[in-house]
Amino acid sequence: MLSKFRLFIKKILYYFLNTTENKDGVIIAGLSKGIHNVTFDGKNTVSNGCNFSGKIHIGYATTLGSNNFFAGDINIGKYCQIGGDVAIHSTNHPIHYLSTYINANLFNGDLVRLKEMKKITIGNDVWIGHNVIIVGDVTIGNGAILAAGSVVTKDVAPFSIVAGVPAKQIKMRFSNQIIKEIEELKWWDLSVDKLEEIKPLFTINFLDKNSIYE
């Protein structure tokens, strides 16, 4: 009987703690932590259990799946889709010193100053699949796709598809000409009205095409 009561209390607490908050057009699940470390551009969604530390910028309309963990100096562009259980780390333990240990149990945490601080930049319209890990000093180009389970340790070219551990390029999404045209169009920077004007472009299958304007 006591165990059932405890389970009931847990469900009640979870319900109230996990209530979503709509703050300045950003929807944030109640169980997410470190939101004060993030700058949002608007129309973002942060799902359950996300954790943020460091200096993080998330672009307009970018959405996050559940249990994301972002740590360090991270800049994410507009209209990105990030799956669940994604980890992005721009910091690293020191590897060229006597120890990698930087916690408070050793020298009262004084060695934390040896932590490596790098930057991760993610472009616009990037799709990051479930359980992807991004580490180090990495730049992800516009329109890239990171397949589920990938471990990304190097730069990813715009509009490329990468997969694996470590992640390697599988193929490019489009021809060089189409990539050039999309990069020049920069649709992610357009106003809502301008996007409506070019909406037909979003419904075209560009497989085997040489231009977005064919």
DAGIMO-V57096 format. One record per pair of residues at least 24 apart in sequence whose C-alpha atoms are under 10 Angstrom apart, sorted by the first residue. I is the first residue (numbers start at 0). J is the second residue. D is the distance in whole Angstrom. If there is no record, write none. Layout:
I&J&D, I&J&D
//
This chain:
17&46&10, 17&47&7, 17&48&9, 18&47&10, 19&44&10, 19&45&9, 19&46&9, 19&47&9, 20&45&10, 24&60&10, 25&59&10, 25&60&9, 25&62&10, 26&62&9, 27&63&10, 28&65&9, 30&65&10, 30&66&10, 31&65&9, 31&66&8, 31&67&9, 31&68&10, 32&68&10, 33&69&10, 36&69&10, 36&70&10, 36&71&10, 37&69&10, 37&73&9, 37&74&10, 38&74&10, 39&75&10, 40&76&9, 40&77&8, 41&77&10, 42&78&10, 43&77&10, 43&78&9, 43&79&10, 44&80&10, 45&81&10, 46&82&10, 46&83&9, 47&83&9, 48&83&10, 48&84&9, 49&83&9, 49&84&9, 49&85&9, 49&86&10, 50&86&10, 51&87&10, 52&88&10, 53&88&10, 53&89&9, 53&90&9, 54&118&10, 55&119&10, 56&120&10, 57&121&9, 58&121&10, 58&122&9, 58&123&8, 59&123&9, 59&187&9, 59&188&10, 60&124&10, 60&187&10, 61&123&9, 61&124&8, 61&125&9, 61&126&10, 63&127&10, 64&127&10, 64&128&10, 64&129&8, 65&129&10, 66&130&10, 67&129&10, 67&130&9, 67&131&10, 67&132&10, 68&132&9, 69&132&10, 69&133&10, 70&119&10, 70&134&10, 71&115&10, 71&116&7, 71&117&8, 71&118&7, 71&119&8, 71&135&10, 72&116&8, 72&117&7, 72&118&5, 72&119&6, 72&120&9, 72&136&10, 73&117&9, 73&118&6, 73&119&5, 73&120&6, 73&121&8, 73&136&10, 73&137&10, 74&118&8, 74&119&6, 74&120&5, 74&121&6, 74&122&8, 74&138&10, 75&119&8, 75&120&6, 75&121&5, 75&122&6, 75&123&7, 75&124&10, 75&125&9, 75&139&9, 76&120&8, 76&121&6, 76&122&5, 76&123&4, 76&124&7, 76&125&8, 76&139&10, 76&140&10, 76&141&8, 76&187&9, 77&121&9, 77&122&7, 77&123&5, 77&124&6, 77&125&8, 77&141&10, 77&187&6, 77&188&8, 78&122&9, 78&123&6, 78&124&5, 78&125&7, 78&126&9, 78&142&10, 78&187&7, 78&188&10, 79&121&9, 79&122&8, 79&123&6, 79&124&5, 79&125&5, 79&126&6, 79&127&8, 79&141&9, 79&142&9, 79&143&10, 80&123&10, 80&124&7, 80&125&6, 80&126&5, 80&127&6, 80&128&8, 80&144&10, 81&125&8, 81&126&6, 81&127&5, 81&128&6, 81&129&8, 81&130&10, 81&131&9, 81&145&10, 82&126&8, 82&127&6, 82&128&5, 82&129&5, 82&130&7, 82&131&8, 82&147&8, 83&127&9, 83&128&8, 83&129&5, 83&130&6, 83&131&9, 83&147&10, 84&128&9, 84&129&6, 84&130&5, 84&131&7, 84&132&9, 84&148&10, 85&127&8, 85&128&8, 85&129&6, 85&130&5, 85&131&5, 85&132&6, 85&133&8, 85&147&9, 85&148&9, 85&149&10, 86&129&10, 86&130&7, 86&131&6, 86&132&5, 86&133&6, 86&134&8, 86&150&10, 87&119&8, 87&131&8, 87&132&6, 87&133&5, 87&134&6, 87&135&9, 87&150&10, 87&151&9, 88&116&10, 88&117&9, 88&118&9, 88&119&8, 88&132&8, 88&133&6, 88&134&5, 88&135&7, 88&136&9, 88&137&10, 89&115&8, 89&116&6, 89&117&5, 89&118&5, 89&119&6, 89&120&10, 89&133&8, 89&134&6, 89&135&5, 89&136&6, 89&137&8, 90&114&7, 90&115&5, 90&116&5, 90&117&6, 90&118&8, 90&119&10, 90&134&8, 90&135&7, 90&136&9, 91&115&5, 91&116&7, 91&117&8, 91&134&8, 91&135&7, 92&116&9, 119&154&9, 120&154&9, 121&154&10, 121&155&9, 122&157&8, 123&157&9, 123&185&9, 123&186&10, 123&187&7, 123&188&9, 124&157&10, 124&158&9, 124&186&10, 124&187&8, 125&157&9, 125&158&8, 125&159&10, 126&160&10, 128&162&10, 131&162&9, 131&163&10, 131&164&10, 131&166&10, 132&164&10, 132&165&10, 132&166&10, 133&166&10, 141&178&10, 141&181&9, 141&182&8, 141&185&10, 141&187&10, 142&172&9, 142&178&9, 142&181&9, 142&182&9, 143&171&9, 143&172&8, 144&168&10, 144&171&10, 144&172&9, 157&182&9, 158&182&10, 172&205&9, 172&206&9, 173&205&7, 173&206&7, 173&207&8, 173&208&8, 173&209&8, 173&210&9, 173&211&10, 174&205&9, 174&206&9, 174&207&8, 174&208&8, 174&209&6, 174&210&8, 175&209&8, 175&210&9, 176&208&10, 176&209&6, 176&210&6, 176&211&9, 177&205&8, 177&208&8, 177&209&6, 177&210&5, 177&211&6, 177&212&9, 178&209&10, 178&210&9, 178&211&9, 179&210&9, 179&211&10, 180&210&7, 180&211&7, 180&212&9, 181&210&9, 181&211&8
//
